[in-house]
């Protein structure tokens, strides 16, 4: 039995992502979880045992988004057998 995906993460606006100085590569659906994670990391001097809940939430969001992309790719391959993906 596979774990159920978490609810949609809180959305971050472009202004919030810009204020948090997130690189463009990290401005995805999980950015709303990355902003508080980075703030927590900064405030706790990047101690690895701090901010575990925020880190876990962010990593879970990234995993769920990856699984959505994999599922979509499998659906596309099933709909178009014999087609190349690249």
SULTA-V998699 format. One record per pair of residues at least 4 apart in sequence whose C-alpha atoms are under 6 Angstrom apart, sorted by sequence separation. I is the first residue (numbers start at 1). J is the second residue. If there is no record, write none. Layout:
[[I	J] [I	J]]
//
This chain:
[[14	18] [15	19] [27	31] [41	45] [42	46] [52	56] [56	60] [77	81] [17	22] [41	46] [37	54] [12	32] [11	32] [10	32] [33	58]]
//
